[in-house]
């Protein structure tokens, strides 16, 4: 359901911080040049680079040091429909070096869907002594207490006990979210400052000034699932174990496909909403937008527009500032490489003249 871009790909053009004073007219979405200028702050040379088929990524300003936004775009001589097929290839995702495991949940979710969901050895050791305000695994207080209460840490099968409990917790967390939406995602208390997941997600989404204008149905769905109108929207759930270069991270995400209803809207918006992460990311929303080429209506090429965005712990202060600079730099360069790879795959699969 979501593509070979990193699963952190966030709110493309629509979530980027506004550099201008107003919002362009809604009928301009089909022609992204004004958006590139006004919302992303690209100059004419950078826009020309994208139009010529060269991937471009740019780190965007963020209101606080713990929020990260990285914009990226490339023009692809293919169709949005082919991208959607490409983005749905789960088997291809599993082959990426950053993915250690990936699986889709059944409908309704089952415990068997979490076969292979296992804690890293380091995380297992950390959980033994976890307590509120001091834990190397991102968890609510009640989850820490349940691990302390339910696992016999001196037993020979303590690791198996912890993994079974972790799988039960993840399944229950997903069921709770499907019933109660964002408010059921809980509050991380592994650090001194609690992080309410629903609030951090809403904060990320509030950076969008264009989303409620151009894709109000998608914004409503992201904020008010499961009560929001789901017509025209496909949604599935996944768990994954990824390695971004620091330590393996377990995540649970909701993958959403929205199809534009008018020629002025993007052909498709593919969002990946993080519901849980064992490390680093307190909240993340991934969106990839396919915008058809309005200047060449007879040509099936399109703009693939993305932005990586997240709220992360450990990026503030002197040490955090150094970590942030390195992490953001790697994110920008890896996004350009990902866009180049997607372009090559799509144009090779269906060359267009």
C-alpha positions in Angstrom: 0.0 0.0 0.0 2.9 2.3 0.4 6.0 2.6 -1.7 9.8 2.3 -1.8 10.4 5.7 -0.4 11.3 5.5 3.2 8.2 5.0 5.4 8.9 8.4 6.9 7.9 10.2 3.6 5.6 12.9 4.9 3.1 15.5 3.7 4.7 16.6 0.5 3.8 20.0 -0.7 0.7 20.1 1.4 2.5 20.0 4.8 5.4 22.3 4.0 5.7 25.4 6.1 4.3 28.5 4.3 6.8 31.1 3.2 4.3 33.4 1.5 1.4 35.3 3.1 -1.4 33.6 1.4 -2.7 30.4 -0.2 -2.8 30.2 -4.0 -6.1 29.6 -5.6 -7.3 26.0 -5.5 -7.3 25.6 -9.2 -3.6 26.0 -9.3 -2.8 22.7 -7.7 -2.6 21.0 -11.0 0.3 23.3 -11.9 2.7 23.0 -9.0 5.1 25.8 -10.0 3.4 28.3 -7.7 3.4 25.8 -4.9 7.1 25.2 -5.4 7.7 29.0 -5.1 5.3 29.9 -2.4 5.1 26.9 -0.1 8.6 25.4 -0.5 10.6 28.4 -1.4 12.3 26.9 -4.5 13.9 29.3 -7.0 13.4 29.0 -10.8 16.6 27.0 -11.2 15.5 24.4 -8.6 12.1 24.1 -10.3 13.7 23.7 -13.6 15.9 20.9 -12.2 12.7 19.0 -11.1 11.0 19.6 -14.4 14.0 18.2 -16.3 13.6 15.0 -14.4 16.4 15.4 -11.8 15.4 14.7 -8.2 15.7 17.5 -5.7 15.4 17.4 -1.9 15.5 20.4 0.5 15.4 20.7 4.2 12.6 22.9 5.3 12.4 25.2 8.3 10.6 23.8 11.3 9.1 25.6 14.3 11.0 23.5 16.9 14.2 21.5 16.8 12.4 18.3 17.5 10.3 18.5 14.3 12.0 17.6 11.0 10.6 18.3 7.5 12.5 17.4 4.3 10.8 18.1 0.9 11.6 16.2 -2.3 10.3 16.1 -5.8 11.0 14.7 -9.3 9.2 14.7 -12.7 8.6 11.2 -14.0 7.7 10.2 -17.6 5.1 7.7 -16.5 1.6 7.6 -15.0 0.3 8.1 -11.4 -1.5 4.8 -11.9 1.8 3.0 -12.5 3.3 4.7 -9.4 0.4 3.4 -7.3 1.0 -0.1 -8.5 4.7 0.3 -7.8 3.9 1.7 -4.3 1.7 -1.3 -3.5 4.5 -3.9 -4.0 5.1 -5.2 -0.5 7.4 -8.0 -1.7 9.7 -5.3 -3.2 9.6 -3.4 0.0 10.9 -6.4 1.9 14.0 -6.5 -0.3 15.1 -3.0 0.7 18.2 -3.0 2.9 16.5 -0.9 5.6 13.7 -3.4 6.1 14.3 -6.3 8.5 10.6 -7.4 8.5 7.3 -6.2 7.0 3.8 -7.6 7.2 0.2 -6.5 6.5 -2.5 -7.0 9.2 -5.6 -9.1 8.3 -9.0 -7.5 8.4 -9.9 -7.8 11.2 -6.3 -8.0 12.7 -5.2 -11.3 14.2 -2.4 -12.2 16.6 -1.1 -14.6 13.9 -0.3 -11.4 11.8 2.5 -10.6 14.3 4.5 -13.8 13.7 8.0 -12.6 13.4 7.4 -9.5 15.5 10.3 -9.8 17.9 12.2 -7.4 20.2 15.8 -6.7 19.6 18.1 -8.3 22.2 19.2 -4.8 23.5 15.5 -3.8 23.8 14.7 -7.0 25.7 17.5 -6.2 28.2 16.3 -2.6 28.6 12.7 -3.6 29.3 13.7 -5.5 32.4 14.4 -2.2 34.2 12.1 0.2 32.4 10.3 2.8 34.4 8.5 6.1 33.7 11.0 8.8 32.7 13.8 6.4 32.2 13.4 3.8 29.5 15.3 3.1 26.2 12.1 1.8 24.6 9.4 4.2 23.7 6.3 3.1 25.8 3.4 4.4 27.9 3.8 3.8 31.6 1.1 1.1 31.7 3.0 -0.9 29.1 6.3 -0.7 31.1 4.4 -1.8 34.2 2.8 -4.7 32.4 6.2 -6.0 31.2 7.5 -5.8 34.8 4.5 -7.6 36.2 4.0 -10.3 33.5 7.5 -11.4 32.5 9.6 -13.7 34.7 12.9 -12.1 33.9 15.0 -14.8 35.5 13.3 -17.6 33.5 15.1 -19.3 30.7 12.3 -18.4 28.3 12.0 -14.7 29.5 12.7 -13.5 25.9 9.9 -15.6 24.6 7.6 -14.3 27.3 8.5 -10.7 26.5 7.9 -11.2 22.8 4.5 -12.8 23.3 3.5 -10.0 25.5 4.8 -7.4 23.0 2.7 -9.0 20.2 -0.4 -9.0 22.4 0.2 -5.3 23.2 0.6 -4.3 19.6 -2.6 -6.2 18.6 -4.6 -4.6 21.4 -3.1 -1.1 20.5 -4.3 -1.5 16.9 -7.8 -2.7 17.9 -8.0 0.3 20.3 -7.0 2.7 17.5 -9.6 1.2 15.1 -12.2 1.9 17.8 -11.1 5.1 19.3 -8.8 6.8 16.8 -5.9 9.1 17.7 -7.0 9.5 21.3 -6.4 5.8 21.8 -2.7 6.0 20.8 -1.6 6.9 24.4 1.3 8.9 25.9 5.0 7.9 25.7 6.6 8.3 29.1 10.0 6.9 28.5 11.6 10.3 28.8 11.2 13.1 31.4 8.8 14.9 29.2 5.6 12.9 28.3 4.7 12.8 24.6 0.9 12.4 23.9 0.8 10.8 20.5 -2.4 12.4 19.4 -1.1 15.9 20.3 2.2 15.5 18.5 0.4 14.2 15.4 -2.0 17.1 15.5 1.0 19.4 15.8 2.6 18.0 12.7 -0.6 18.2 10.8 -1.2 21.8 11.8 1.9 22.8 9.8 -0.3 22.3 6.7 -2.0 25.5 5.5 -2.9 24.0 2.2 -4.2 20.6 3.2 -7.6 21.8 4.4 -8.0 23.8 1.2 -7.0 21.2 -1.3 -7.6 17.8 0.3 -10.0 18.5 3.2 -11.4 14.9 3.1 -7.9 13.5 3.6 -7.2 15.9 6.5 -10.4 15.0 8.2 -9.7 11.3 7.8 -6.2 11.7 9.3 -7.5 13.6 12.3 -10.8 11.9 13.0 -10.4 8.3 11.9 -12.5 6.1 12.4 -15.4 8.5 12.6 -14.5 10.5 9.4 -16.0 9.8 6.0 -14.0 7.1 4.3 -15.6 7.3 0.8 -12.8 7.4 -1.8 -10.2 6.2 0.7 -8.5 2.9 1.0 -6.8 2.0 4.3 -4.7 -0.9 5.5 -2.4 -1.5 8.5 1.2 -2.8 8.7 3.9 -3.6 11.2 7.5 -3.3 10.2 11.0 -3.7 11.7 13.4 -1.2 10.1 17.0 -0.1 10.6 17.6 3.5 9.8 21.3 3.2 10.8 21.1 3.6 14.6 19.2 0.7 16.1 16.4 -1.6 14.8 13.0 0.1 15.3 9.6 -1.6 15.4 6.8 0.4 13.9 3.1 0.1 13.3 1.5 2.2 10.6 -1.7 2.9 8.8 -1.3 3.2 5.0 -3.9 5.4 3.3 -4.6 6.0 -0.4 -6.8 9.0 -1.4 -7.8 9.5 -5.1 -8.5 13.1 -6.2 -12.0 13.7 -7.3 -11.4 16.7 -9.7 -8.7 17.5 -12.2 -7.5 20.3 -9.9 -6.6 17.8 -7.1 -3.6 15.5 -7.1 -4.3 12.2 -9.0 -3.4 10.3 -5.8 -2.1 11.0 -2.3 -0.5 8.1 -0.5 -0.2 8.7 3.2 1.6 6.5 5.8 0.6 7.5 9.4 2.7 6.2 12.2 0.7 4.7 15.1 3.7 3.4 17.1 7.5 3.4 17.0 9.8 1.7 19.6 12.5 4.4 19.1 13.1 7.9 17.9 9.9 8.9 16.3 7.2 10.2 18.6 5.0 10.9 15.6 5.3 10.8 11.8 3.0 11.2 8.8 4.1 10.1 5.4 2.4 11.4 2.2 3.4 11.2 -1.4 1.4 13.3 -3.9 1.1 12.6 -7.6 0.3 15.8 -9.6 -0.4 15.5 -13.3 1.5 17.8 -15.7 -1.0 20.5 -16.6 1.3 22.2 -19.0 1.4 19.0 -21.2 -2.1 17.5 -20.8 -1.5 15.1 -23.7 1.6 13.8 -22.0 1.1 11.3 -19.2 4.1 12.5 -17.1 3.6 13.7 -13.5 5.3 15.3 -10.6 6.0 13.0 -7.6 6.1 15.3 -4.6 7.1 14.2 -1.1 8.2 15.5 2.3 9.7 13.5 5.1 8.4 14.9 8.4 8.4 13.7 12.0 8.7 14.7 15.6 11.6 13.0 17.3 13.1 12.8 20.7 16.7 13.7 21.4 17.2 16.5 18.8 17.3 19.4 21.3 20.2 20.8 23.2 23.9 20.9 22.2 24.3 17.1 21.7 20.8 16.8 20.1 21.7 19.6 17.7 24.7 17.7 16.4 22.6 14.5 16.0 19.8 16.5 14.2 22.3 18.0 11.7 23.6 14.5 10.8 20.2 12.9 10.7 18.6 15.6 8.6 21.5 15.6 6.1 21.2 11.8 5.7 17.5 12.1 5.3 17.9 14.7 2.5 20.5 12.7 0.6 18.6 9.4 0.9 15.4 11.0 -0.3 17.1 12.2 -3.5 18.4 8.7 -4.0 14.9 7.2 -3.4 13.3 9.6 -5.9 15.9 8.7 -8.5 15.3 5.0 -7.9 11.5 5.4 -8.3 11.9 7.4 -11.5 14.2 4.8 -13.0 11.9 1.9 -12.0 8.8 3.6 -13.4 10.3 4.8 -16.6 11.9 1.5 -17.3 8.7 -0.4 -16.6 6.6 1.7 -19.0 8.8 4.0 -21.2 6.8 6.9 -22.6 7.7 8.9 -25.7 
